[in-house]
Amino acid sequence: VSTATAVRFRDLLSQRASIGPAARLASGVQTPLYDFSGGRPDPAGYPYAALIEATARVMEAEGADALTYGDPLGYAGLRDLVCQKYRLYEGLDVRRDNVIVANGSGHALSLAISSFVDVGDALICEAPTFGGTLNAIRRHGADILDVPVDDDGIDTGAVQRRLEALAREGRRCKLIYTQVNFHNPAGPTMSLRRRKRLIELAQAHETLILEDDAYGDLRFEGDPLPSLYALDDGACVIRAGTLSKILGPGVRLGWLCAPEPMIPFLQGFNFSGGVSPFASRVAVYFLRDHMTEHVAMLSELYRSKRDAMLRGLAALLQGTDATVSRPEGGFFLWLKLPAGTDCSKLAQLAEAASVRYVPGAVCYPNGGGDEYIRLAFSYEPAERCEAGGRLLAAAIRAARA
Amino acid sequence: VSTATAVRFRDLLSQRASIGPAARLASGVQTPLYDFSGGRPDPAGYPYAALIEATARVMEAEGADALTYGDPLGYAGLRDLVCQKYRLYEGLDVRRDNVIVANGSGHALSLAISSFVDVGDALICEAPTFGGTLNAIRRHGADILDVPVDDDGIDTGAVQRRLEALAREGRRCKLIYTQVNFHNPAGPTMSLRRRKRLIELAQAHETLILEDDAYGDLRFEGDPLPSLYALDDGACVIRAGTLSKILGPGVRLGWLCAPEPMIPFLQGFNFSGGVSPFASRVAVYFLRDHMTEHVAMLSELYRSKRDAMLRGLAALLQGTDATVSRPEGGFFLWLKLPAGTDCSKLAQLAEAASVRYVPGAVCYPNGGGDEYIRLAFSYEPAERCEAGGRLLAAAIRAARA
């Protein structure tokens, strides 16, 4: 490379690119024995053979359509499947024209953020929240106003105070980003009262809610509550969903469900010749026939792993002031470390025990969270969730400052 | 929908979203008998059975990796295949670390545009150029400075004048977007002299070149010239490629090849949990074994269709001042209508004859192009390329103002 003539491209970066380069994930890291870090599904739950069979049926029935450009809003069969899924699990009635498909829900969420957020715009977001979305929000240069989460979900009193403070400054909140079911990482499901209150606030302050619900179908117990989208009735909610957790992240299929007039604006940031015509059809041909029993099997699988990990951690909770969430579904436990835990000592001890977790701080938009860790019970088999939980409990006990 | 409370979301749109909603493609339009509009591959060239077989091999060998989250830069096997393809067809030596995968080359190009273009920034672009990229450029709010294309490709004299005018205004050009091989729509392949000159200009004016090469492997005759990326040696060129034309657009796999320090900035706009782990592996498992003969088969297929359409149009060229391109590869003919053609009359006559084409005007960033039409010979079988060419020639002759 003739660096002598290399153009200093950094001088040419856009405002959003100047926020910084993407973090490069460490590669070649040794696989831990107990990996509770990322929200990865259990490989034992993937329908390998059924997807080969679905691929063959796709090629037979509509191979040419699967291999050429697609509808910019996504394969109609997938948008119909999303509608069917909402009807089946939630009694929610949406139409194909409310749904735009994207390459996973991270990409879907970015369509909404790009549509509404300029550098410096105000956005309200839970603390803690999902670190992946936080990266996308940061990339857009948003001014992130955080609000707490408690056992009933987002603190709507704090939301109100944020909105009123913005109004006093003559500013608008562009989006309120929230998770409603089995909050990642904190665990709670937003109460019905809070759901209604959040919508009232958004409507009163003329702002939009970005409702993320990646895990809602993986419910272990309790009854589902109506989504913000269902309660709002087309006024101010954009809802994101995904096949990552009920089929597999590798197909990269997520979507937004939004008021129809918004869809063409969201589509404007989908720079692709139609999202995954091939993968969409393979996914739909499988799920059309197998969704109910597949989701039921997965819910049972993950419930057993949540319980196994809680058993493993039980010793920790006796005799310390540690707390751990018990979510009604999803992939994660949220553990508050005992007072006086030395986080860097814990990191060393956990590494020595081959246990990996996510430090709570990465879930906080504006600092804090050192006293928490997130544990994904989704990936490892149940036995390892329990054994790894025990090892981690011991490490935490040994990591007193 | 309770429109009474609907939030006026248009007041909340970002600057780029305010540019306007995406155009909704007409759906349910009757399929014409002779479709020469979009750059769609011939369905007869898709390897249906081989992709079923590749899917089975992927599931067997690395199913769990295919169905979970992937490397943010894309599947290493695909990035290696891109390197192998460049070596094989062009003698170009790049490393996996220079390659970032995206959901088709449209998405790949958008990563570069997002990384360097803010609303109002200057960007140089050929007139005519590919309408799909033009949409992405417009979405970013660029100030598009157009330059002509002639038989040797981009007019580097015009590029120089644009760059000098910008310098006088104290402005920088952020990107020069250009197509080097079998230009879509105009047809020419950029001469070696022009390639070298374009790089000199970019380096001298400290700007970047975005080199789009979607069709380069589908060469019917003549020898390939070194790419801008190869000639530049890591200074200022970002090169986009795709599997859409040599495998199928439905897998949505494209990439950028760029100087390594730029990659993390480009990655910052890839809002997805790794691009298509499933589709990437299926594509690679097929191409790893079959690329050479598959690309040779396709080149022969498209050459025969180019020739068939040129035969069909031959009558038009005798006795009128119409001209038509004869590209050395790719998917398109570019036809200059005889002086005095009534474009709206031609549109009516072509529709009556069940012939569809792309009006030249959509390829022009800043107006003009009414005297041109683009014809894709890629999709229809050779017989229909010839017959449709004859019908279109008759329609053009009848559409004199």
Chai-1 contact restraints between the chains, C-beta under 6 A:
chainA,res_idxA,chainB,res_idxB,connection_type,confidence,min_distance_angstrom,max_distance_angstrom,comment,restraint_id
A,V1,B,G234,contact,1.0,0.0,6.0,A-B,restraint_1
A,S2,B,D233,contact,1.0,0.0,6.0,A-B,restraint_2
A,T5,B,Q203,contact,1.0,0.0,6.0,A-B,restraint_3
A,T5,B,A235,contact,1.0,0.0,6.0,A-B,restraint_4
A,A6,B,A235,contact,1.0,0.0,6.0,A-B,restraint_5
A,V7,B,E206,contact,1.0,0.0,6.0,A-B,restraint_6
A,V7,B,A235,contact,1.0,0.0,6.0,A-B,restraint_7
A,V7,B,C236,contact,1.0,0.0,6.0,A-B,restraint_8
A,F9,B,M262,contact,1.0,0.0,6.0,A-B,restraint_9
A,L12,B,F116,contact,1.0,0.0,6.0,A-B,restraint_10
A,L12,B,K174,contact,1.0,0.0,6.0,A-B,restraint_11
A,S14,B,S115,contact,1.0,0.0,6.0,A-B,restraint_12
A,S14,B,F116,contact,1.0,0.0,6.0,A-B,restraint_13
A,S14,B,V117,contact,1.0,0.0,6.0,A-B,restraint_14
A,S14,B,D118,contact,1.0,0.0,6.0,A-B,restraint_15
A,Q15,B,D118,contact,1.0,0.0,6.0,A-B,restraint_16
A,A17,B,S115,contact,1.0,0.0,6.0,A-B,restraint_17
A,A17,B,F265,contact,1.0,0.0,6.0,A-B,restraint_18
A,P21,B,P264,contact,1.0,0.0,6.0,A-B,restraint_19
A,P21,B,F265,contact,1.0,0.0,6.0,A-B,restraint_20
A,A22,B,P264,contact,1.0,0.0,6.0,A-B,restraint_21
A,A22,B,Q267,contact,1.0,0.0,6.0,A-B,restraint_22
A,A22,B,G268,contact,1.0,0.0,6.0,A-B,restraint_23
A,R40,B,T68,contact,1.0,0.0,6.0,A-B,restraint_24
A,P43,B,A64,contact,1.0,0.0,6.0,A-B,restraint_25
A,Y46,B,L67,contact,1.0,0.0,6.0,A-B,restraint_26
A,Y48,B,M59,contact,1.0,0.0,6.0,A-B,restraint_27
A,Y48,B,G63,contact,1.0,0.0,6.0,A-B,restraint_28
A,I52,B,T55,contact,1.0,0.0,6.0,A-B,restraint_29
A,I52,B,A56,contact,1.0,0.0,6.0,A-B,restraint_30
A,I52,B,M59,contact,1.0,0.0,6.0,A-B,restraint_31
A,T55,B,I52,contact,1.0,0.0,6.0,A-B,restraint_32
A,T55,B,T55,contact,1.0,0.0,6.0,A-B,restraint_33
A,A56,B,I52,contact,1.0,0.0,6.0,A-B,restraint_34
A,M59,B,Y48,contact,1.0,0.0,6.0,A-B,restraint_35
A,M59,B,I52,contact,1.0,0.0,6.0,A-B,restraint_36
A,G63,B,Y48,contact,1.0,0.0,6.0,A-B,restraint_37
A,A64,B,P43,contact,1.0,0.0,6.0,A-B,restraint_38
A,A66,B,G250,contact,1.0,0.0,6.0,A-B,restraint_39
A,L67,B,Y46,contact,1.0,0.0,6.0,A-B,restraint_40
A,L67,B,G248,contact,1.0,0.0,6.0,A-B,restraint_41
A,L67,B,G250,contact,1.0,0.0,6.0,A-B,restraint_42
A,T68,B,R40,contact,1.0,0.0,6.0,A-B,restraint_43
A,T68,B,P249,contact,1.0,0.0,6.0,A-B,restraint_44
A,T68,B,G250,contact,1.0,0.0,6.0,A-B,restraint_45
A,Y69,B,P249,contact,1.0,0.0,6.0,A-B,restraint_46
A,N103,B,N103,contact,1.0,0.0,6.0,A-B,restraint_47
A,N103,B,S272,contact,1.0,0.0,6.0,A-B,restraint_48
A,G104,B,S272,contact,1.0,0.0,6.0,A-B,restraint_49
A,G104,B,G273,contact,1.0,0.0,6.0,A-B,restraint_50
A,G106,B,F271,contact,1.0,0.0,6.0,A-B,restraint_51
A,G106,B,S272,contact,1.0,0.0,6.0,A-B,restraint_52
A,G106,B,G273,contact,1.0,0.0,6.0,A-B,restraint_53
A,H107,B,F271,contact,1.0,0.0,6.0,A-B,restraint_54
A,H107,B,S272,contact,1.0,0.0,6.0,A-B,restraint_55
A,S110,B,F271,contact,1.0,0.0,6.0,A-B,restraint_56
A,S115,B,S14,contact,1.0,0.0,6.0,A-B,restraint_57
A,S115,B,A17,contact,1.0,0.0,6.0,A-B,restraint_58
A,F116,B,L12,contact,1.0,0.0,6.0,A-B,restraint_59
A,F116,B,S14,contact,1.0,0.0,6.0,A-B,restraint_60
A,V117,B,S14,contact,1.0,0.0,6.0,A-B,restraint_61
A,D118,B,S14,contact,1.0,0.0,6.0,A-B,restraint_62
A,D118,B,Q15,contact,1.0,0.0,6.0,A-B,restraint_63
A,A136,B,F271,contact,1.0,0.0,6.0,A-B,restraint_64
A,R139,B,G268,contact,1.0,0.0,6.0,A-B,restraint_65
A,K174,B,L12,contact,1.0,0.0,6.0,A-B,restraint_66
A,Q203,B,T5,contact,1.0,0.0,6.0,A-B,restraint_67
A,E206,B,V7,contact,1.0,0.0,6.0,A-B,restraint_68
A,D233,B,S2,contact,1.0,0.0,6.0,A-B,restraint_69
A,G234,B,V1,contact,1.0,0.0,6.0,A-B,restraint_70
A,A235,B,T5,contact,1.0,0.0,6.0,A-B,restraint_71
A,A235,B,A6,contact,1.0,0.0,6.0,A-B,restraint_72
A,A235,B,V7,contact,1.0,0.0,6.0,A-B,restraint_73
A,C236,B,V7,contact,1.0,0.0,6.0,A-B,restraint_74
A,G248,B,L67,contact,1.0,0.0,6.0,A-B,restraint_75
A,P249,B,T68,contact,1.0,0.0,6.0,A-B,restraint_76
A,P249,B,Y69,contact,1.0,0.0,6.0,A-B,restraint_77
A,P249,B,G273,contact,1.0,0.0,6.0,A-B,restraint_78
A,G250,B,A66,contact,1.0,0.0,6.0,A-B,restraint_79
A,G250,B,L67,contact,1.0,0.0,6.0,A-B,restraint_80
A,G250,B,T68,contact,1.0,0.0,6.0,A-B,restraint_81
A,G250,B,P277,contact,1.0,0.0,6.0,A-B,restraint_82
A,G250,B,F278,contact,1.0,0.0,6.0,A-B,restraint_83
A,V251,B,F278,contact,1.0,0.0,6.0,A-B,restraint_84
A,R252,B,S276,contact,1.0,0.0,6.0,A-B,restraint_85
A,M262,B,F9,contact,1.0,0.0,6.0,A-B,restraint_86
A,P264,B,P21,contact,1.0,0.0,6.0,A-B,restraint_87
A,P264,B,A22,contact,1.0,0.0,6.0,A-B,restraint_88
A,F265,B,A17,contact,1.0,0.0,6.0,A-B,restraint_89
A,F265,B,P21,contact,1.0,0.0,6.0,A-B,restraint_90
A,Q267,B,A22,contact,1.0,0.0,6.0,A-B,restraint_91
A,G268,B,A22,contact,1.0,0.0,6.0,A-B,restraint_92
A,G268,B,R139,contact,1.0,0.0,6.0,A-B,restraint_93
A,F271,B,G106,contact,1.0,0.0,6.0,A-B,restraint_94
A,F271,B,H107,contact,1.0,0.0,6.0,A-B,restraint_95
A,F271,B,S110,contact,1.0,0.0,6.0,A-B,restraint_96
A,F271,B,A136,contact,1.0,0.0,6.0,A-B,restraint_97
A,S272,B,N103,contact,1.0,0.0,6.0,A-B,restraint_98
A,S272,B,G104,contact,1.0,0.0,6.0,A-B,restraint_99
A,S272,B,G106,contact,1.0,0.0,6.0,A-B,restraint_100
A,S272,B,H107,contact,1.0,0.0,6.0,A-B,restraint_101
A,G273,B,G104,contact,1.0,0.0,6.0,A-B,restraint_102
A,G273,B,G106,contact,1.0,0.0,6.0,A-B,restraint_103
A,G273,B,P249,contact,1.0,0.0,6.0,A-B,restraint_104
A,S276,B,R252,contact,1.0,0.0,6.0,A-B,restraint_105
A,P277,B,G250,contact,1.0,0.0,6.0,A-B,restraint_106
A,F278,B,G250,contact,1.0,0.0,6.0,A-B,restraint_107
A,F278,B,V251,contact,1.0,0.0,6.0,A-B,restraint_108
A,F278,B,A279,contact,1.0,0.0,6.0,A-B,restraint_109
A,A279,B,F278,contact,1.0,0.0,6.0,A-B,restraint_110
A,A279,B,A279,contact,1.0,0.0,6.0,A-B,restraint_111
